[in-house]
Amino acid sequence: MAEAVRASGRPASAFVVSALAAAVKMADIFLPGRGPVMALRPALAILTEGLLVWLACALAAKAFASNAMRRPV
């Protein structure tokens, strides 16, 4: 997720990558012996992690931008 944010420069990229990873994880539903809950919980955890990384990157970018504007050159 951090690499996607670095490459694109947009914090929302972290959530996009986590949504893709969660979609791949949901393919576990089709494995024998796995119920929907066994695939849903990890997928939700991946999405939650993506949201938190998005939030952290957005807040960090905002903090660095405001510090850069205050700093005399």
C-alpha positions in Angstrom: 0.0 0.0 0.0 2.8 2.4 0.9 4.4 1.7 -2.5 1.2 2.6 -4.3 1.0 5.8 -2.4 4.6 6.6 -3.2 4.2 5.8 -6.9 1.0 7.8 -7.4 1.4 10.5 -4.8 -2.2 10.1 -3.8 -3.2 8.6 -0.4 -6.4 7.1 -1.9 -4.2 4.6 -3.7 -3.8 2.7 -0.5 -7.5 2.0 -0.3 -7.7 1.0 -4.0 -4.9 -1.5 -3.5 -6.5 -2.9 -0.4 -9.9 -3.2 -2.2 -8.1 -5.2 -4.9 -6.4 -7.4 -2.3 -9.7 -8.0 -0.5 -11.4 -9.0 -3.8 -8.7 -11.5 -4.4 -9.1 -12.8 -0.8 -12.8 -13.3 -1.4 -11.9 -16.0 -4.0 -11.4 -18.2 -0.9 -15.2 -18.6 -0.8 -14.8 -21.1 -3.6 -12.3 -23.3 -1.8 -13.8 -26.5 -0.3 -14.3 -26.4 3.4 -14.4 -22.7 3.6 -17.5 -20.8 4.5 -18.3 -17.3 3.6 -17.4 -16.0 7.1 -13.9 -17.6 6.8 -13.3 -15.5 3.7 -15.2 -12.4 4.7 -13.3 -11.6 8.0 -9.8 -11.4 6.4 -11.2 -9.4 3.5 -12.8 -6.9 5.9 -9.5 -6.7 7.8 -7.7 -5.9 4.6 -10.2 -3.1 3.8 -9.9 -1.7 7.3 -6.2 -1.7 7.0 -6.4 0.1 3.7 -8.7 2.8 5.2 -6.3 3.3 8.1 -3.3 3.6 5.8 -5.3 6.1 3.6 -6.1 8.2 6.7 -2.6 8.1 8.0 -1.1 9.0 4.6 -3.6 11.8 4.1 -2.9 13.3 7.6 0.8 13.0 7.2 0.7 14.7 3.8 -1.4 17.5 5.3 0.9 17.9 8.2 4.0 18.0 6.0 2.4 20.5 3.6 1.4 22.8 6.5 5.0 22.6 8.0 6.5 23.3 4.6 4.5 26.5 4.3 5.6 27.8 7.8 9.2 27.1 7.3 11.2 30.1 6.0 13.6 29.4 3.1 
